[in-house]
Amino acid sequence: MKKIGFLSFGHWTPSSQSQTRSAADTLLQSIELAVAAEQLGADGAYFRVHHFARQLASPFPLLAAVGARTGTIEIGTAVIDMRYENPLYMLEDASSADLIAGGRLQLGISRGSPEQVIDGWRYFGYSPAEGQSDADMGRRHAEVFLDLLRGEGFAKPNPQPMFPNPPGLLRLEPHAPGLRERIWWGAGSNATAVWAAMHGMNLQSSTLKNDETGEAFHVQQAAQIRSYRAAWKEAGHSREPRVSVSRSIFALMDDRDRAYFGGERGGEDQIGFIDPRTRAIFGRSYAAEPDALIEQLRQDEAIAEADTLLLTIPNQLGVDYCAHAIEAILKHVAPALGWR
């Protein structure tokens, strides 16, 4: 395990039991948690993106703010739903955030998952081409975005521009060198993991995937990662890819931890349906004292296959508690798993 970061879904609710009662609370606390995580030695601060929900949505203002407040930690998404995105506008936003952060952006994208509203991307002005699905549309948006990231000119310049142009066709600005190699694809199936490898993207595999064999979640996820690496090798890419998995993992260090997560001991995988046709398997949560937790995590085949682990954090419990939960893993669990 080379890198460990956190992943926040960015929930907020007006409940008196929540530490994040507004969008402003969630955004500002996300910045503060990234700063705290960097000070603790964590490698990454990642954020989920959901539309039409009381969760983090438009990621680039947040990523830029985190980039301006931190100096070393990777910052990223897991994942941006490409069905909602204008690839050209997204290119400008992503490049700007990456330049502010000094080249630390790790951008997770995907074709999307079930959302809060029916066909929410239609409200953003997008619809699939005839004969295509919304998933096809998301992948097409991603392909356009990847092409733009190369930084090559494609637009014919005005012969009487307001400002002088460089010679040749124009590209979108600003350009962020190296960002193309820091794009990740969130894959829910073995086939989409292979597709990501063929397109030269890193792989993000989360706490659920299509149930393709009936085996335990971590076994299926490990097989997905191996399929991805084989496809990457077959595609002949020149660099080594990165692979992340996300997990809910809590070291029970004190009575507060036990009160919040003691009931997660002995958790099991869950089966559900992400749409009427797709049976999915949801990975278990881990909660135990550090020694027991280490032994449990050593049995997780997907964690062993990946190079990056993202800890899903309960952001509504506040910055101090989430920092405590991250520190407990980094100090008492991660070294035994080979981290640093």
Secondary structure, DSSP 8 states (H G I E B T S, - for coil): --EEEEEE-------TT-S--SHHHHHHHHHHHHHHHHHHT-SEEEE---SSSSS----HHHHHHHHHH-SSSEEEEEEEEGGG--HHHHHHHHHHHHHHTTS-EEEEEES----SSTTGGGGGT----TT--HHHHHHHHHHHHHHHTT----B---SS-SS---SSSB--SS--TTGGGGEEEE-SSHHHHHHHHHTT-EEEE-SEEE-SSSS-HHHHHHHHHHHHHHHHHHHT-SS---EEEEE-EEE--SHHHHHHHGGGTT---EEEEEETTEEEEE---EEE-HHHHHHHHHT-HHHHH-SEEEEEE-GGG-HHHHHHHHHHHHHHTGGGGT--
